[in-house]
Amino acid sequence: MDEKTLRQMLRDVRAGRLAESAAIDRLRNLPFEDLGFAKVDHHRSLRQGFAEVVFGRGKTPLQVAGIVRTMLARRNGRHNILVTRADKAMYAAVKRLAPAAKFHPLSRAILVERDPALRGKGTILVVSAGTSDIPVAEEALVAARALGNRAEAIYDVGVAGLHRLLRHREQISAARVIICVAGMEGALPSVVAGLVSAPVIAVPTSVGYGASFGGVAALLAMLNSCASNVSVVNIDNGFGAACVASCINRI
């Protein structure tokens, strides 16, 4: 339930269009609904501005489907439903409940789009250093759009060939928030941040050879960026970057 839906429900009760008992029934499972294996947070969009997102890894297809079924059954609010780190078995289970569900194979995200409204004030730009970083970048891109933002992407513009990045200078400068995804030595966010006044959210990836230590080298490089408009999320956390970018884009 979001604030708009709650206000409309209160107006309906006041105008006599909705019985008090029906309103109580709709509010009964706030703030969460206990499924035994999961407590679905129906109250999150009212608190944070966007609905709970399901992290698929570690869950069974039946558990994911059970959570999605509960979200679909809510009459008071039709938010987008996003499942991250999913697989084809989870998608098949969700597809049976929501035929409109789409599976994004690169990011391994499932999206049931029910609310196409744009709530962000500007464009979130997702930039990846290399092609191997695209799965994490795609997770950020899909999540940013699911959270109600206009989002664009530029891929494979890492520091090994900076002329590729500079070709997109106008698009980079126009973005309100930038998500910069890089593995290896993790240098790209510092370069991008030095070109713009917008906040840059750096996402280290686990892409790289032995001494990259599964993304730790990129993470430490980003944390030590000399560009003051860089903040950093966890390794491979494209979704987390999209959430932070979405919050900024709504301010």
Summary of the structure (lengths in Angstrom):
residues: 251
radius of gyration: 19.9
end to end distance: 20.7
largest distance: 67.0
contacts: 845
relative contact order: 0.11
helix: 45%
strand: 17%
